[in-house]
Amino acid sequence: MRIVLFMLLYNNEWIPEKRGTCMPIWKSNLIVCWFGTFVAAIGMSQIAPIMPLYISQLGIQNTSAIEQLSGIAFGITFIASAIFSPIWGYAADKFGRKPMLLRASLGMAIVIGSMGFAQNVYQLIGLRLLQGVITGYSTACLTLIATQTEKERVGWAMGVFSTAAVTGSLLGPLLGGYFDEILGLKFAFFLTGGLMFVAFFATLLFVKEEFVSGEKKALSIKEVWKQLPDSGLIISMFVTSFVFQLAYYTIEPIITVYVTDISNNTAHIALISGVVFSASGIANIIASPILGKLSDKIGPHKVILTALIVAGILFIPQAFVTNPWQLIGLRFLLGFATAGLAPSISTLLKKITPDALTGRIFGFNISAFYLGIFFGSLFGGQIAAHLGIRYVFFITSSLLFLNAIWVYCKVYKKINVLQNQSE
């Protein structure tokens, strides 16, 4: 958290330009959205380490059944979120971003808190499904920040905002495990629900929006695509978001197994695996605002292409490490390399999307993120089971290189041509 606060103050970005002036609305909105997204990410991720234990506590004793139900309960939230994110994105464009923030934060507060009262595993799965249905907080936040932030600072703002989800995702599993030890499994749900209530009231009181709907009637998806100046660029960004998340999550299901294989000592495997998991996230938190600011200066398409190439290179040596510390170092470097991807994708989408459709397009992009998480988790496990763990890194690296070639041909060259023509 101290790292994040430091980045928020980086280069005096949060200090008013003139003494005695109030903080601009876009900056105060960014603070509230950061906190709400941070808490929402905790809520989405904190259940992962305690899911099997909670399902067992709800009466399921068969180990195979616990594993299957845990996978269903974990994945169903992301599938539902992928389906409903574009819907909430449309609602944000139609009715305003603040109403969507209030709806999502209050809904998640109630639903996540209710998980602590579940009487059986089917109620838990139903609530996890409902959690995915009512999400849309981050989509509305992205749209609000993108449309209100000063043009020359959009990349930096997106970089700062992206650290919220990363930080929450890192702390979520740790909090879930910690409160299981100290206060019991149910408390993790009650705490997250309470924090979402805080986010709801912070949004209600402090988020400001002057919203004018840009649509007279609801547009079909076909009509939306017709209004976009370059749908090809937007699809390329969706593909990149999907591959980016898939690349990260192919390794997540097998980190503990891989750490065990390369360790000389089996003591503290869980702790070391947690450090491996967190290394890229910590680097991401540090570098995202910096690379977001860089994308404002040199162009987001350049940051995206460079990040994909460097990430593809860094996945290869991870297959040849001989101890966990080498893996931790490479994962940390990977976090630095990919830190600019999410904010640069958002910045580029904002630049090529009409304001009236921004929420809808960001909703589709969030769907691509969630689908990447879901399929990455399945993909990595299947590759490891059939070919071996090291092939996960080779195949993931190949996907990133293919994505880089796609971006170079479909995005980088086109934007450079347009920039040269405008000059």
C-alpha positions in Angstrom: 0.0 0.0 0.0 2.9 2.4 0.7 4.2 1.7 -2.8 0.8 2.6 -4.3 0.5 5.8 -2.2 4.0 6.8 -3.4 3.0 6.3 -7.0 -0.1 8.4 -6.5 2.2 11.2 -5.4 4.7 10.5 -8.2 6.0 13.6 -9.9 3.5 15.8 -7.9 0.6 14.6 -10.1 -1.8 14.9 -7.2 -0.7 18.4 -6.0 -2.9 21.2 -7.3 -1.2 23.4 -9.8 -1.9 26.5 -7.9 -1.8 26.9 -4.1 -5.3 27.2 -2.7 -7.0 25.5 -5.7 -9.2 22.4 -5.2 -8.2 19.0 -6.5 -9.6 18.5 -10.0 -12.7 16.3 -10.2 -10.9 13.6 -12.3 -8.3 13.2 -9.7 -10.7 12.8 -6.8 -12.8 10.4 -8.9 -9.6 8.4 -9.6 -8.9 8.1 -5.8 -12.4 6.8 -5.1 -12.4 4.4 -8.1 -9.0 3.1 -7.1 -10.2 2.2 -3.6 -13.4 0.6 -4.9 -11.7 -1.4 -7.5 -9.0 -2.5 -5.0 -11.7 -3.8 -2.7 -13.6 -5.4 -5.5 -10.5 -7.2 -6.6 -10.0 -8.5 -3.1 -13.6 -9.8 -3.2 -13.0 -11.5 -6.5 -9.8 -13.2 -5.4 -9.9 -13.8 -1.7 -12.1 -16.8 -1.9 -9.6 -18.8 -4.0 -7.4 -20.2 -1.2 -10.3 -20.8 1.2 -12.8 -22.3 -1.3 -12.0 -26.0 -0.8 -12.0 -25.5 3.0 -15.3 -23.6 3.0 -16.9 -26.2 0.7 -15.8 -28.9 3.1 -17.2 -26.9 6.0 -20.5 -26.7 4.1 -20.8 -30.5 4.2 -18.9 -31.9 1.2 -16.4 -34.5 2.4 -15.4 -36.3 -0.8 -12.1 -34.9 -2.0 -12.9 -35.3 -5.7 -16.2 -33.6 -5.2 -14.6 -30.7 -3.3 -12.1 -30.2 -6.2 -14.8 -30.2 -8.8 -17.1 -27.9 -6.9 -14.2 -25.5 -6.1 -13.4 -25.2 -9.8 -17.1 -24.5 -10.6 -17.4 -21.9 -7.8 -14.2 -20.2 -8.8 -14.8 -20.1 -12.5 -18.5 -19.3 -12.6 -17.9 -15.8 -11.4 -15.5 -14.9 -14.2 -17.7 -16.5 -16.9 -20.7 -14.5 -15.7 -18.6 -11.3 -15.5 -17.5 -11.9 -19.1 -21.1 -12.2 -20.2 -22.5 -9.2 -18.3 -19.6 -6.7 -18.5 -20.7 -5.4 -22.0 -24.3 -5.1 -20.7 -23.2 -3.0 -17.8 -20.9 -1.1 -20.1 -23.9 -0.2 -22.3 -25.8 0.9 -19.1 -22.9 3.1 -18.2 -23.1 4.8 -21.6 -26.9 5.1 -21.4 -27.5 6.1 -17.7 -24.2 7.4 -16.5 -21.1 5.9 -14.8 -21.8 6.9 -11.3 -25.2 5.0 -11.1 -23.3 1.8 -12.3 -20.6 2.4 -9.6 -23.3 2.6 -6.9 -25.2 -0.4 -8.3 -22.1 -2.6 -8.5 -20.6 -1.6 -5.1 -23.9 -2.0 -3.2 -24.7 -5.3 -5.0 -21.3 -6.8 -4.3 -21.4 -5.7 -0.6 -24.7 -7.6 -0.2 -23.7 -10.7 -2.2 -20.2 -11.2 -0.9 -21.3 -10.6 2.7 -24.1 -13.1 2.2 -21.6 -15.8 1.2 -20.7 -16.0 4.9 -24.3 -17.1 5.6 -24.4 -19.9 2.9 -26.0 -23.1 4.3 -24.8 -25.4 1.5 -22.4 -25.4 -1.5 -25.2 -24.7 -4.0 -26.1 -21.5 -2.3 -22.4 -20.5 -2.4 -22.2 -21.3 -6.1 -25.4 -19.4 -6.7 -24.0 -16.3 -4.9 -20.7 -16.6 -6.8 -22.8 -16.6 -10.0 -24.7 -13.6 -8.8 -21.4 -11.9 -8.0 -20.3 -12.2 -11.6 -23.7 -11.0 -12.8 -23.7 -7.7 -10.8 -20.0 -6.8 -11.4 -19.3 -3.8 -13.6 -17.6 -1.6 -11.1 -14.2 -1.6 -12.9 -15.9 -1.1 -16.3 -17.7 2.0 -15.0 -14.6 3.3 -13.3 -12.5 2.8 -16.5 -15.1 4.7 -18.5 -15.4 7.5 -16.0 -11.6 8.0 -15.8 -11.1 7.8 -19.5 -13.8 10.3 -20.3 -13.0 12.8 -17.6 -9.2 12.8 -17.4 -7.2 15.5 -19.1 -6.1 14.2 -22.5 -2.4 14.4 -21.8 -2.7 12.4 -18.6 -5.0 9.6 -19.6 -2.2 7.1 -19.8 -0.8 8.0 -16.4 -4.3 7.8 -14.9 -5.0 4.4 -16.4 -1.6 3.2 -15.1 -2.5 4.3 -11.6 -5.9 2.8 -11.8 -4.6 -0.6 -13.1 -2.6 -1.0 -9.9 -5.8 -1.2 -7.9 -6.9 -4.6 -9.4 -3.4 -6.0 -9.2 -3.0 -4.9 -5.6 -6.4 -6.3 -4.6 -5.7 -9.6 -6.4 -2.4 -10.0 -4.6 -3.8 -9.2 -1.1 -7.1 -11.1 -1.6 -5.7 -14.7 -1.3 -3.4 -13.5 1.6 -6.4 -12.0 3.5 -8.5 -15.0 2.8 -5.9 -17.4 4.3 -5.0 -15.0 7.2 -8.6 -14.6 8.4 -9.2 -18.3 8.1 -6.4 -18.8 10.6 -7.4 -16.0 13.0 -11.2 -15.4 12.8 -12.6 -18.3 10.7 -13.6 -18.7 7.1 -16.7 -16.6 7.2 -15.1 -13.4 8.4 -13.3 -12.9 5.0 -16.7 -12.6 3.4 -18.0 -10.2 6.0 -14.9 -8.0 5.8 -15.0 -7.7 2.0 -18.7 -7.0 2.1 -18.1 -4.3 4.7 -15.4 -2.7 2.6 -17.6 -2.7 -0.4 -20.2 -0.8 1.7 -17.5 1.8 2.4 -16.8 2.0 -1.4 -20.5 2.5 -2.0 -20.7 5.5 0.4 -17.4 6.9 -0.8 -18.8 6.8 -4.4 -22.1 8.3 -3.3 -20.5 11.2 -1.5 -17.3 12.0 -3.5 -17.6 10.8 -7.1 -18.8 13.7 -9.3 -20.1 13.3 -12.9 -21.8 15.6 -15.3 -23.3 13.0 -17.6 -25.2 13.5 -20.9 -26.3 10.4 -22.7 -25.0 10.3 -26.2 -27.7 7.8 -27.4 -31.4 8.4 -28.1 -32.1 4.6 -28.4 -30.4 1.3 -27.7 -28.0 0.3 -30.4 -27.4 -3.3 -31.4 -23.9 -4.7 -31.4 -23.9 -4.4 -35.2 -24.8 -0.8 -35.1 -22.2 -0.1 -32.4 -19.5 -1.6 -34.7 -20.7 0.6 -37.6 -20.1 3.7 -35.5 -16.5 2.8 -34.6 -13.9 4.6 -36.7 -11.6 1.5 -36.8 -13.2 -1.7 -35.5 -10.1 -3.7 -36.6 -7.9 -1.8 -34.1 -10.4 -2.4 -31.3 -10.6 -6.1 -32.0 -6.8 -6.3 -31.9 -6.9 -4.8 -28.4 -9.5 -7.3 -27.3 -7.3 -10.1 -28.6 -4.3 -8.6 -26.8 -6.2 -8.3 -23.5 -7.3 -11.9 -23.8 -3.8 -13.2 -24.6 -2.2 -11.0 -21.9 -4.4 -12.5 -19.1 -4.2 -16.0 -20.5 -0.4 -15.8 -20.4 -0.4 -14.7 -16.8 -2.9 -17.4 -15.6 -1.5 -20.4 -17.5 1.1 -20.7 -14.7 -1.1 -20.0 -11.7 -2.6 -23.5 -11.3 0.8 -25.1 -11.4 3.0 -22.7 -9.5 3.1 -24.8 -6.3 3.9 -28.0 -8.3 6.7 -26.3 -10.3 8.2 -24.7 -7.2 8.2 -28.2 -5.6 10.0 -29.7 -8.6 12.8 -27.1 -8.7 13.3 -26.9 -4.9 16.0 -28.8 -3.0 14.1 -28.4 0.2 10.3 -29.0 0.5 9.9 -26.8 3.5 7.9 -23.6 3.1 6.7 -24.5 -0.4 3.4 -22.7 0.1 5.2 -19.5 1.2 7.7 -19.6 -1.6 4.9 -20.3 -4.1 3.1 -17.2 -2.8 6.2 -15.1 -3.3 6.5 -16.4 -6.9 2.9 -15.5 -7.5 3.2 -12.1 -6.0 6.5 -11.1 -7.6 5.1 -10.0 -11.0 2.2 -8.2 -9.3 4.5 -6.2 -7.1 6.6 -5.1 -10.1 3.4 -4.3 -11.9 2.2 -2.0 -9.1 5.6 -0.1 -9.2 5.8 0.2 -13.0 2.2 0.7 -14.2 2.0 4.4 -13.5 5.4 5.0 -15.0 4.7 3.1 -18.2 1.2 4.6 -18.4 2.9 8.0 -18.3 5.4 6.9 -21.0 2.5 5.8 -23.2 1.2 9.4 -23.1 4.5 10.6 -24.5 5.5 8.0 -27.1 2.1 6.4 -27.9 0.4 3.4 -26.3 0.9 1.2 -29.4 4.7 1.3 -28.9 4.4 0.3 -25.3 2.0 -2.5 -26.1 4.3 -4.0 -28.8 7.5 -3.7 -26.7 5.8 -5.3 -23.7 4.5 -8.3 -25.7 8.0 -8.9 -27.2 9.8 -8.6 -23.9 7.2 -10.7 -22.0 7.6 -13.4 -24.7 11.3 -13.5 -24.2 11.1 -13.6 -20.4 8.8 -16.6 -20.4 11.4 -18.8 -22.1 14.1 -18.8 -19.3 11.4 -19.6 -16.7 11.4 -23.1 -18.2 15.0 -23.6 -17.4 15.3 -22.3 -13.8 17.0 -24.5 -11.2 15.7 -22.9 -8.0 12.7 -20.8 -6.9 14.7 -17.6 -6.5 15.6 -17.6 -10.2 11.9 -18.0 -11.0 11.0 -15.2 -8.6 13.5 -12.9 -10.3 12.2 -13.6 -13.8 8.5 -13.2 -12.6 9.5 -9.9 -11.2 11.0 -8.8 -14.5 7.9 -10.1 -16.3 5.8 -7.8 -14.1 7.8 -4.8 -15.1 7.6 -5.8 -18.8 3.8 -6.2 -18.8 2.9 -3.4 -16.4 2.2 -1.0 -19.3 -0.1 -3.4 -21.2 -3.4 -2.9 -19.5 -3.2 0.9 -19.2 -1.9 1.3 -22.7 -4.7 -0.9 -24.1 -7.3 1.2 -22.2 -5.7 4.4 -23.4 -5.7 3.3 -27.1 -9.3 2.1 -26.8 -10.3 5.5 -25.4 -8.5 7.4 -28.3 -10.3 5.4 -31.0 -13.7 5.1 -29.4 -16.5 7.8 -29.5 -17.3 8.9 -25.9 -20.9 7.7 -26.2 -19.7 4.1 -26.8 -16.7 4.1 -24.4 -18.5 2.1 -21.7 -19.7 -0.5 -24.1 -16.2 -1.0 -25.6 -14.5 -1.1 -22.2 -17.2 -3.7 -21.2 -16.1 -5.9 -24.1 -12.5 -5.5 -23.1 -13.1 -6.5 -19.5 -14.9 -9.6 -20.9 -11.8 -10.4 -22.8 -9.8 -10.0 -19.6 -12.1 -12.4 -17.6 -12.1 -15.0 -20.4 -8.3 -14.9 -20.5 -8.3 -15.6 -16.7 -10.7 -18.5 -17.1 -9.2 -20.2 -20.1 -5.6 -19.5 -19.0 -6.3 -21.4 -15.8 -7.7 -24.4 -17.8 -5.1 -24.1 -20.5 -2.0 -24.2 -18.2 -3.2 -27.2 -16.3 -4.0 -29.2 -19.5 -0.6 -28.5 -21.0 1.2 -29.4 -17.8 -0.8 -32.7 -17.5 -0.2 -33.8 -21.1 3.2 -32.3 -22.1 4.9 -31.3 -18.9 5.2 -28.0 -16.9 8.0 -26.5 -18.9 6.0 -26.6 -22.1 3.5 -24.2 -20.5 6.2 -21.5 -20.7 7.2 -22.3 -24.3 3.6 -22.3 -25.5 2.7 -19.2 -23.6 5.8 -17.4 -25.0 4.8 -18.5 -28.5 1.3 -17.0 -28.0 2.8 -13.7 -26.9 5.1 -13.6 -29.9 2.2 -14.3 -32.2 0.2 -11.6 -30.5 3.2 -9.2 -31.0 3.2 -10.0 -34.7 -0.5 -9.3 -34.9 -0.2 -6.0 -33.1 2.7 -4.9 -35.3 0.8 -5.7 -38.5 -2.7 -4.6 -37.5 -2.0 -1.8 -35.0 1.6 -0.5 -34.9 2.1 0.0 -38.6 -1.4 1.5 -39.1 -1.0 4.1 -36.3 2.5 5.1 -37.5 1.1 5.7 -41.0 -1.8 7.8 -39.6 0.6 9.8 -37.5 2.9 10.4 -40.4 0.0 11.5 -42.6 -1.2 14.0 -39.8 2.3 15.5 -39.6 
